[in-house]
């Protein structure tokens, strides 16, 4: 009887033990990404077995003239090139706007971090399997900036971006194990002096389908499921 | 306060087990060390040390509670229940299946532990030594932060480690 009671009490206590890891203070900025209905996507492994994969994500800030300032968050796989089942594909079509905005060219000519030169560990994290938040606090005199968010699912092919597209085609996204629909890019202009406390990031377009440039294409008519990776992206000033 | 309550509950459970076992002399203490191959991304090779009090319900089936320390990105203190089933009656080599299920605590103030599960199969030798091979799930959350000339950033990284685990252990009879 005492054993059963102990186990019951233990279970109740365990469920309430988590510490709050992030504390916000006045002036801090929270970027909250709310997952959409296509947050998890079937990724083919082998023998017809599929795995539910979350999207690759990068969040960064630019000045009001569009110059890259700093990365806020990027998913671990692209930051360390730890792709699974990629057969050596560096996946340059994953997050090309972020890659070209950073402007760091690596030894193989691509703008992607490498296994030998991964991106900063403190900013990269395991791909979140649902909604999540990142806190940022300006350290200097930065009051106006643009928060940009780029997201992409691998192999989310559709009629406009098919698996069968060939290199050189406008809708080529890396072939069979490629990106499928290109990355989507959201942005919000933030002015910490304005008194406004909530901003919604809006979809400004999609990235280069094959990852060959950092250009943003505002015509998203060829996108289907990629438009539902996120439901809403909110930037809140505390 | 919560940690004290947890320790009290664990002590009560162990004392309760011991009291029952002393009547029937079926209590044993298991110590084990283990590691594994992490197949998740990001991956981290774990190292763990466990102490488990096991009560023999009959010659095949044992159940108990355990704790110890596990090292992933952060140190964790798992608290779990174990059930172990031996496929044979006592002899030199005894194959068994076991399952640990519980929760791991993170002493670090910038981390949270999480659900812990480790089903495995193994072989016990001369009713003392054993090895086991299994599949371990361990959830963990940690704070990551970075600062540069423009911004300081923080986020909570949720890790779901999936590990092919290996454990080596020794059993002490307490009667």
Interface residues (C-beta under 8 A of the other chain):
Chain A: X2 X3 X5 X6 X7 X9 X10 X13 X14 X16 X17 X18 X19 X21 X22 X61 X69 X70 X72 X73 X76 X77 X80 X82 X84 X120 X121 X122 X123 X125 X126 X127 X128 X129 X132 X133 X134 X135 X136 X137 X138 X139 X140 X142
Chain B: X2 X5 X6 X9 X10 X12 X13 X16 X17 X41 X42 X43 X79 X81 X103 X105 X109 X110 X111 X112 X113 X141 X142 X143 X144 X145 X146 X147 X148 X149 X150 X151 X152 X153 X154 X155 X156 X157 X158 X159 X160
